[in-house]
Amino acid sequence: MDMSKVVTFTNITTEDFSHPFNGQAYFVAKGETKIFPFVLADHLATHLARKILLAKDKIVAVKDDQTGGLGAPIWSDEAVEELKRQILGEVETRMPDVVKSQDEILREKVEELNQESGEPVDPEEYKSKKEVIDALTAKGIAVDVRKTKSELEAELKS
């Protein structure tokens, strides 16, 4: 999902609005404006527009009418798009957040857990195998690059 495109979303109704996206419900109070990534805002605006059009539907389908009792369409793509123009503001492009790798997230979690437990975090923690190899080389220790990072760290500490 492109998180660099953002847009304001305004609940233009007199009722609170909530709708799910990817299994997560998003809530916007009546009259409230929030900033969302464009993909999310567009999805929510489509469903808010349909909700508005659905609420305006007062036609009662009659079995004997020309549609066989189905009645007239409740909304059209044009009507939905018109309401979305009222709901959504101008699209802006913002610098995307720096994405962390799973390894960085895990390392931060370990550090956080160790700080919570009061145990000191090893100040000589190496982020990559290359850093360990560089530290070994700087100390004049022969390096077997086939060894794992943890094996090389053990050599460095001994």
matplotlib code that plots the C-alpha trace (Angstrom):
import matplotlib.pyplot as plt

x = [0.0, 1.4, 1.5, 3.1, -0.3, -2.6, -5.9, -8.3, -11.5, -14.6, -17.6, -20.2, -23.2, -24.9, -24.1, -20.9, -19.4, -17.4, -16.3, -13.7, -10.7, -8.5, -10.4, -9.8, -12.6, -12.0, -14.2, -14.9, -17.3, -20.0, -18.5, -15.0, -12.1, -9.2, -6.1, -5.7, -3.6, -5.3, -6.2, -7.9, -9.7, -11.0, -12.4, -14.1, -15.4, -17.0, -18.8, -19.9, -21.2, -23.2, -24.5, -25.7, -27.4, -29.0, -30.5, -32.1, -33.8, -37.5, -38.8, -40.8, -40.4, -43.8, -43.9, -45.9, -43.6, -41.4, -38.4, -40.2, -40.1, -36.4, -37.0, -34.7, -30.9, -30.1, -26.9, -24.9, -21.1, -21.6, -23.6, -21.0, -18.2, -20.0, -20.3, -16.7, -15.6, -17.4, -15.9, -12.3, -9.9, -6.8, -4.4, -0.9, 2.3, 4.4, 7.7, 7.1, 8.2, 11.4, 10.5, 12.3, 13.4, 12.2, 15.7, 15.7, 12.3, 13.4, 16.6, 14.7, 12.3, 15.1, 16.7, 13.4, 12.8, 16.3, 15.9, 12.5, 14.2, 17.0, 19.6, 22.3, 22.4, 25.8, 27.4, 29.5, 26.5, 27.2, 24.4, 25.9, 28.3, 30.5, 30.8, 32.0, 34.5, 35.8, 36.2, 38.1, 40.3, 41.1, 42.3, 44.5, 42.5, 42.2, 38.7, 36.9, 34.1, 32.2, 31.3, 28.1, 27.9, 27.3, 30.4, 32.5, 31.2, 32.2, 35.7, 35.8, 34.8, 37.3]
y = [0.0, 3.4, 5.3, 8.5, 9.6, 11.0, 12.8, 14.4, 12.5, 14.4, 12.6, 15.0, 13.3, 13.9, 10.4, 8.7, 6.4, 3.2, 0.8, -2.0, -2.1, -5.3, -6.5, -3.4, -1.0, 2.8, 5.3, 8.9, 10.9, 13.0, 16.2, 15.1, 15.3, 12.9, 12.3, 8.8, 7.2, 7.7, 4.0, 3.8, 7.1, 6.3, 2.9, 4.6, 7.5, 5.0, 3.3, 6.5, 7.8, 4.5, 4.8, 8.4, 7.3, 4.3, 6.5, 8.7, 5.8, 6.1, 4.1, 1.0, -1.7, -3.0, -6.5, -5.4, -2.5, -2.8, -4.0, -7.1, -5.8, -4.9, -1.2, 1.5, 1.4, 3.0, 4.5, 5.1, 5.4, 9.0, 9.7, 7.9, 9.9, 13.2, 12.5, 11.3, 14.7, 16.3, 13.7, 13.7, 16.7, 17.2, 14.4, 15.2, 13.4, 13.0, 11.4, 7.7, 6.5, 4.5, 0.9, -1.3, -4.8, -7.7, -8.0, -4.4, -4.8, -7.9, -6.3, -3.3, -5.7, -7.6, -4.3, -3.1, -6.4, -6.3, -2.7, -3.6, -6.5, -4.3, -6.5, -4.4, -4.6, -5.7, -2.4, -4.5, -5.7, -6.1, -5.5, -7.6, -10.5, -8.0, -5.8, -8.8, -9.8, -6.2, -6.2, -9.5, -8.2, -5.0, -7.1, -9.1, -12.3, -14.7, -15.0, -18.1, -16.4, -19.7, -19.5, -18.0, -14.5, -15.9, -18.2, -15.2, -13.1, -15.9, -15.8, -12.0, -12.2, -14.9]
z = [0.0, -1.0, 2.3, 0.7, -0.7, 2.0, 1.9, 4.4, 4.9, 6.3, 7.6, 6.0, 7.7, 11.0, 12.2, 13.3, 10.6, 11.0, 8.3, 8.1, 5.8, 5.8, 8.9, 10.9, 11.7, 11.2, 13.0, 12.1, 14.2, 12.6, 11.1, 11.9, 9.5, 9.6, 7.5, 6.0, 3.4, 0.1, -0.5, 2.9, 2.6, -0.9, 0.4, 3.3, 1.2, -1.2, 1.6, 3.3, 0.0, -0.5, 3.1, 2.3, -0.9, 0.8, 3.5, 0.8, -0.8, -0.2, -3.2, -2.4, -4.9, -6.2, -7.7, -10.7, -11.8, -14.9, -12.9, -11.6, -8.0, -8.0, -8.0, -9.2, -8.6, -5.2, -6.4, -9.6, -10.0, -10.8, -7.6, -5.5, -7.2, -6.6, -2.9, -2.7, -4.0, -1.0, 1.5, 0.3, 0.2, -2.0, -2.2, -0.8, -1.2, 2.0, 2.5, 3.4, 6.8, 6.9, 6.8, 9.3, 8.5, 10.6, 12.0, 13.1, 14.7, 16.5, 17.7, 19.1, 20.9, 22.5, 23.6, 25.0, 26.9, 28.4, 29.5, 31.1, 33.0, 34.2, 32.6, 30.8, 27.0, 25.6, 24.4, 21.9, 20.0, 16.4, 13.9, 11.1, 10.5, 8.5, 11.6, 13.6, 10.9, 10.7, 14.5, 14.4, 11.6, 13.5, 16.4, 14.1, 14.6, 11.7, 10.4, 9.0, 7.1, 6.8, 10.5, 11.7, 13.2, 16.7, 16.4, 15.2, 18.1, 20.6, 19.1, 19.5, 23.2, 24.0]

ax = plt.figure().add_subplot(projection="3d")
ax.plot(x, y, z, "-o")
ax.set_aspect("equal")
plt.show()
